[in-house]
Amino acid sequence: MSEAKRVGVLTGGGDAPGLNPAIKGLVYRASEFGIEVSGVYDGWRGLLDPAPEPPALDRERVRRWDRDGGTNLGSSRTNPFKSLTPDGERIDRSEEVAANVRRLGLDAVVAMGGEDTLGVAARLSEKGVRVVGVPKTIDKDLAGTDYTLGFDTALRNVTEVIERSRTPAGSHGWVQVIEVMGRHAGHLALWSGVAGQADLILIPEHPFRYEKVFRHLRERMGDPDAAVARDPERPRYSVIVVAEGAYAEDGELVTVDDRHDAFGHARLGGIGEVLARRVMAETPFDARSAALGHPQRGGPPSAIDRVMGMMFGARAAEAVAAGEFGMMVSARGIAPACELSLVEITTVLGKLNTVDVERHYDTERYHMKGIGM
Ligand code: F6P
């Protein structure tokens, strides 16, 4: 058993539904071990510049948090190993984080986040900070776990939009392109595309060919003049889901601008519009694009994210109580058929969990393998 009496909890990176349930699960289970939980605001930024008195999170305070989306602790993409100075220089301030953890009387830190936030936790762990990680990201791209908080809610949100995009597209007879988040992983695009029954799904793991996309559209929609004749047997529209990180064989990643964050990531976005324009220029079909953006991760957590969140948080409390530091909570399967364990937090460093193209992606049909689309 560990001697931990007080643990800090922070949430870093993009907000995701499931974080607040995870904080609740942590607080509730920790209280059974007599461990107090302090909230750290705004991810790692909150340990570089801590609030004078971090808020005590007790059972009463977090009782209703399971229903809340986002994160009630706030978040940031702060990287203490590459902190930005007013002169625009990046410097290593990780020692300050370690010192603040001691000064605040925190015996350990539970970090809830994705590749970047947990990557920082892994490196701090090597410096002697006692950490436990909880996996979170709508991208579901973290190594070492089958589930990351936020994925199921984002899947629900995106699927709803795909479904709703069908009526305008069908009424006007156009190609609707839906651009979905996920960074360099196509899980969210692929699963939402299948659930919403998109006709084509383009993912980062397999660069696509424009010619092939256009051929599929022609096969599905036929001659636009026939479409005007309203042949009831023939779909007049098509829905294409494109992951923000997808790119053409002869193209490149499309980004919002040239800037990079403290972890070296560019903001992806724009491939949907590029694709829609090319459809209009190179086929007889009209097209529209919608980039779903941040609302994909918005709204209350789904049932799965509530359950997985509370389970993850409770498992993190158990790890702290048992003195199992430098570890991340990991799921095999999804609730209720789910086994939780701990894996080394360094597992998240350097590799991503992306779509297994060989197993799950039909590179001819640009769809999920094995479901006949
Ligand atoms: O990692 C989660 C995510 O939503 C990605 O899917 C997306 O590329 C990125 O965050 C967007 O970053 P930001 O929230 O900083 O705009």
Boltz pocket constraint, residues with backbone or C-beta under 6 A from the ligand:
constraints:
  - pocket:
      binder: B
      contacts: [[A, 14], [A, 114], [A, 137], [A, 138], [A, 139], [A, 181], [A, 182], [A, 183], [A, 244], [A, 267], [A, 268], [A, 297]]
      max_distance: 6.0
